[in-house]
Amino acid sequence: MALVMFDYDGVIVDSLDVFISRFSQACLENGFQGINEPKDVISLFEGNVYETMISRGITESTIDKILKRYELLQNEQLTHLELFNGIGKALNKIAEKHHVYVITSNLSEATKQILNSNGIDCFKDVIGAEKEKSKIKKILSVISLYPGIPAYYVGDTKGDMIEGKHAGTKTIGVTWGWHTPEKINEGNPDFLVNSPEELADFLVRV
Ligand SMILES: O=C(O)COP(=O)(O)O
C-alpha cells in the first residue's frame, strides 16, 4: 500500500479555460496586472503559484482576496467543469489499493463539489489553498499520517514536480493537463504517463 496524492486542476478536472478567464479576472480586479494571456497563467505554475505571485509584489492578503473572488467566479462556472475522460475509473481503481488525497492550489469546497457531482468519493481528504499555500508543507503533513510507506505526487505542471520532489515523494507527471511534456520534464518527474488508464495500471503495480 502507498500514499498517492493528486493535484486537481489539469489532472482530474479539465479546468484550464475556466481558470484562465476567471482567475485572471480575479487578479485584475485586485490590482494584479500581469495575467492577461493563457501563457501568463501557465507560467505561474512553473513553481508554486502563490510564491511566484508574491515574488511579483503581491501580498498574501491580496492573494487571499483574489482567491475569495475566484471562488465566486469559479462557482458560477461549476457546471462547465468536466473531469478528464477515464480519470474517475482510474481514481477508483487506485483508491482500492492505496490511500488517496487531493493536494491543490484551488479551494477545497469547489474541488469537493465537482468531485461529488461526478460521483468521486474515494479521497480521504482535499487539502486546498485556504488551508496552506505551500504544496510542500501540505504533502509533508499528509506523509506524517502514514510514516514508512511510499508516497507519490501526481501532477501536470513543472511546479508540481518540483514541490512533490521537495517534499520527498516520487513524482508522476501526467501529459493531459496544463503543461507540455517538455515543460513537465524541466521539473524532473520520476515517471511520466500519457493517460488515466496508464496511471492506474502503473499505480496498482507499486
Ligand atoms: O496544475 C496545477 O499545478 C494547478 O492545479 P491545482 O490548482 O490543482 O494545484
The ligand as a Tripos MOL2 file, in Angstrom:
@<TRIPOS>MOLECULE
LIG
    9     8     1     0     0
SMALL
NO_CHARGES

@<TRIPOS>ATOM
      1 O1         -1.7680   22.0170  -12.2750 O.co2     1 LIG1
      2 C1         -1.5320   22.7400  -11.2980 C.2       1 LIG1
      3 O2         -0.4500   22.7330  -10.6840 O.co2     1 LIG1
      4 C2         -2.6810   23.5350  -10.7840 C.3       1 LIG1
      5 O3         -3.5520   22.6350  -10.2060 O.3       1 LIG1
      6 P1         -4.1220   22.8600   -8.7670 P.3       1 LIG1
      7 O4         -4.9690   24.1140   -8.8630 O.co2     1 LIG1
      8 O5         -4.9680   21.6430   -8.5210 O.co2     1 LIG1
      9 O6         -2.9770   22.9710   -7.8310 O.co2     1 LIG1
@<TRIPOS>BOND
     1     1     2 2
     2     2     3 1
     3     2     4 1
     4     4     5 1
     5     5     6 1
     6     6     7 2
     7     6     8 1
     8     6     9 1
@<TRIPOS>SUBSTRUCTURE
     1 LIG1         1 GROUP 0 **** ****
